[in-house]
């Protein structure tokens, strides 16, 4: 793997909001002067920004607050869009900000069964929220984040009071925004994911799941406003780093079935067919089936897109009448094919970049061919080629 683009990862262990996101960006290295200059491009009078150094459970963080008067009008999408379009912000930033507000409007419209243009944004149409969204989008752009990944989002329980009245948590608009995004419930009676935070994640995040392969260059923490139970820090953690390019898929599907009435002489045949149709690995292991009968577990590892075709092959070639499958994450070491010049001629091998240094793995078929031709032990061929690998 080699470093490539600058990437970011959002670790939302205590949720996400617009101000937490912006605070994390500032703590990770976003310059205050740049942020003030970007917010000023909105041309909104009396909009003031304050950056506070704070701590949550002894962990340093940043909190960003905007103020601009207590009286805020009820803004609709047609009112907010001209503020962005007539600003001095770069067109790409304006475009992303508009996408965030459109996502918010569409979610609220779905909940209240009305047109998105008629939705009054209430709290999320306030000037501080407009500034949060502009600050986050501009900040990610300025930091050069080409890919943004995010952890699954925790959702609290209970109720929240807003201009619509008392709403259940997670808020209905948040539920709409988080469609197809990984979430999990927590026993915390607070709003952990706000509509603004959910909209920013929905529009800006490219991937969801565990931390992506990256070399970390900076870490920032954005502080939230709640006091969480059990001394849980109310923080959003943001990693900035260089992406590690991985040549193989790190998300795979595992297919399994148990066979206790199948002639295993057919395994080499089905193994070859499965590999030809996209399987990454195929294995057959002894097991005990129902009623203590001996059998075998057939396991196939493959990319998700190959799953259906491989399942059909298993049904065609074995006595299986049912299959299990699951998605898993994996880590593979970088490798490349190399040609080794030996006393018997060129031999193909894999050169694997391991943490302790490069390792050479000769291909079995080529070593077997040399052993047969030279009438020498196969192990001797391996030992000689391994020794040559130590000199690379």
N, C-alpha and C positions, 0 to 999 in steps of 0.2 A: 504494500500500500504506500502511496506517496501523497504528500500534502497537496491539496488543490485549492478550492475556493474557500472563502470565509463563510462559516455557517454558525447558526445559533441554536441553542436548545433551551426550552422553557420547562423548568421543573416546578410544576404547579402543585406541590404537596399540600398547600393550604388554600388553593383556589387561585382565581385570577380576576383582576379588575383593571380598568384603564390606568388608574394612578399607580397601582402596584407594578404594572408593566413598565410604565415610564420611569418610575423610581429605580427599577432594576437596570434599565438601560443606562441611566445616569451613573449608577454605582459601578457599572461595567466599563465605563470610559467615555460615555457620550458627554461632550463638553457643554457646560452650562451656557457659555456665550453663544454657541451654535443654536442651542435649543431656544434661547431667548430671541435670537434673530429670526428663527423659523416661525415662532408664535407671533412675532410682530408683523409678519407678512400677511396675517389675517386681516390686519387693518381694523381691529376691534379696540375701541377706546376703553381706557380704564381696566384692561385685562392685565392683572399682575400675577407673577409667578414667584413662588417661594420654595426653595429646596432646603429640606431639613435633614440634618444628620441624626439618625435615631438608632435604637437597638431593639431587638426582639429576642428575648432569652439569651442575652449577651452577644448576639450576632449583629454586627454593624450593618446598617442598611440606609437607604435614602427614601424620603417621602417627598413627593412633589405636589404642591397645592396651587390652585389657581383661584383668584377672586376677581370679581368685576361688578360688584353691586348686588344687593339682595333681591331686587325685583327682576325676575327672569320671565320673559313672555313665553307662551306656549308656541313652540316652533314646529312647523310641518316640514316634510322633506323639500317641497318647493321653496321654502324660506331658507333652509340650510344650504342647499346646493349653490346658490349664487354667492354666498359668503366664501365658499371654497373656490369656485370658478373664477371669481374676480380678485382673488388673492394674488400675492406675488410668489406663491409656491410653484415648484417645478411641476410640469404636467403629469409626470408619472406619480408623483406624490398625491396630487389632486385626484387622479383616477382611483388610486387605492383608497383614499379617504371616502370618496363617493361610494365605492363598493361596500365599505363598512356601514355607512349610513343607510344604504339601500337594504343591506341585510337586516339591520335593525328594524327598518320600516316594514319590510315584508314579514318579519316574525311577529311584530305587534299587530299588523293587519290580519294575519292568520288567526291570532288569538281572539281579536275583537271583531272579526268578520266584517272588515271594511276595506276600502281601497288604501294602498300604501300612501298615496298622496294626501289622504285625509287624516293620517295618524298624527296626533299631537304627541311630541316626544317627552313632554313633562321633564323629569329629571335628566334624561339622556339628551335632551335638547338644550340643556344649560350650557353656558359658555365654557365652564370648566371641563365638561365632557368633550366639547368640540376641540378644546385645546389638548386634552389627553390623547384623542385620536390622532390629531395632526402631529403631536409630539412623538407618539410611538411610530407612526408610519415614516416620518422624516428621520427619526433616530435610527431605525433599522436600515434605511437607505444610506444614511451617512456612515454608519459602521460597516457598510459593504456586505451586509448579510445576503448571500445569494440563495440560501436555503434555510428555512426555519422549521424546526421540529418541536414537538410538544408532547409532554407526558399525558396520560389519561387524566381527566379532570374530576376532582372530588366534589360531590354535591351534598350540601347540608339538608336538614329537614326543618320543619316548623312553618312559620309564617313571617312575612315581611309587610310592613305598612308603607303604602305609597299613595300617589294621587288617585290611583284606581280603587283604593281601599285596601283591605287585607287580602294578600295573595299567598298561596301556598308556595313553599320552597321545594325544589328549585322553581324560580318564577316561570310562569307559562312561556314568556318570550324566550327565556334561556333554554327551555326544553325544545322549542322550535329551532333555535340557532344551533343546538348541539346534535341535531340529527346526523347520524353516521359518524359521530365523533366518539371515541372511547371515553366512558365515564364510569364512576363507581360511587356508591352511597357511603356516607360516613355519619356517625351518630353525633353530629354537632348541630345544635339548633340555631344556625346562623346562615346568612347568605354568603357563600364562599365564592360563587361564580356570578358576577353581575352581568346584565345584558351587554354592557359595553365591552367587558372582558371577553364574553363569549363571541361577540361579533368580530372583534379583532382577531381572535384565535381562528374563527371560521374562515375569514378572508385571507389572513396572512400566513397561517401555518401550512406547510407542505406535507408533513408527515406526523403521525402520532404513534407513540409507543415508547420503548426503552430509549435511552440515550444513544444517539447515532455515533458511528465511529468518527472520532475527531481528536485532534491535539488541542488541549485547552490552552488559551492564551489569556483569558480574563474571566472572572466570575463576579456577577453583581446581584445584590439583593434589594428587592423593592418591598417596602413595608406596607402592611394593611392597617385598617382602622379598628378591627375587632380584637378583643382579648379572647383567645381560644382556650378551651378547657385542657386540663392535664398539662399545662405549661407548654403547649405546642406552639412553636414560633409561627407567627402570622406573617409569612414571607413568601415571595415568589423569587426563585433562583434562576438566573439567566447565565448560561455558559456561552462564551464566544471563542471560536477556535478555527483551526484549519481542518477541512474535511479530509478524511482518509478514504481514498478511492478503493473500493472493494470490487474485484472482478467477478465474484460469484454472489448469487443471491443470498442474503442473510435472513430471509424469511422463507421458510419451506413448509411443505405439507408432509405429514407422516401418515402413511396408510398401513393398516395392520389387519391381519385375519389369522385365525387359528384353524389348522387343518389336521384332522385325525383319521381321515379316510381317503387320503390322496397318495398316489404313487410318486414318491419323491424323485424317481428317475427323470421326471419331466422338469426338475428345477433348472438345470443348465439351459434348457430351451426357453422357458418363460423368463429366466433372468436376462438372457440376450434380447428377447423381444421387448421387455420392459425398459432396458437401457436404450434400445433403439428408438423408443417412443418417448424419451425425455426423462426417465428416472435418473436421479443422481447417485443412488446407492440402493442395492437390493441385498437382503440377508434372510437366512432361514435358520431358526434356532429351535432346538428340541424343547418340548414343554409337556405338561400333563393336561389333557383335556377333560371333558365331562366323564364322570364315573371312573376316573383314574386312568383312562386310556392314554397311552403315549401319543403325542402328536408333534406338530411343528407350528411355530409362529413365523409367518411371512411378513416381513416389514419392508416397505418401500419409502424412500425419501425422494421428494420431487418438488419442482416449482409448482405453485398453485395452479397455473394455467394448464399443466399437464395432468392434473388429478383425474378428471373424468375419463380421459382416454385410457389411463393406466388402470383405473378401476374396472373398466369394461374388459381389459385384457385379463385381469385376474379372474373375473367371472367366466371368461371363455376358456381359460387354460387350466383352471383348478376346480376342485369340488366345493369352493367357498360359496355360501349362500348369503353371506353378510360381511360387511367391512366396517372398520372404524377409521376415522381420520381426524386429524387435529393440526392446527397451525403452530409452528414453533419457531423460535429464534435460534440462530447458530452463529458461531464465529469460525472462520476458516483462515488459515495462514496463506499469505500471498505465495504464489508459485508460478514458475514458467518452465516451458520445455526447452531443454538444452541438448546439444549433441556432444558426446564425449568420444574423443579419439582414443581407441584402445589398440592393443597389439592384434586384435581380431578385426579391426575396422571400426567405423563409427557406430555408436550405440546411443539410442534415445533414452533420456532420463528426465525426471522432474527435479528442479532445483527449488527447494522450499525455504522461504525466509522465516526462520524460527527466532524467538527471543534471544536464544544463545548463539545465533549465527546461522548461516546457510547450511542446509542438509541436502545431500544428493540421494535421490531414490531412483535406481535403474528400473526399467520396465521389465516385468517378469517374462513376457513372451520373447523379448530380445535376448535376455540372459539364457532362457531355456534353449533358444535356437543355437546360441554359441556353445553351450554345454553339449548339445547333441552333435554338432558338427565337429567339435574338437575332442569329443569323448573324454570330457573332464567333469568333475563334480560341479553341480550347479552352485553350491556354496562358494566354491573357489572363484567363480565368475563374479558373484556378488562382492566378495571381499576385495578383489582387485579393483572393481569399479568404485566401491566405497572409498578405498584408499586414494584413488585418483581425485575423488570429490573433495577430500581434505586439502588438496593442493590448489583448489580453485580460488 
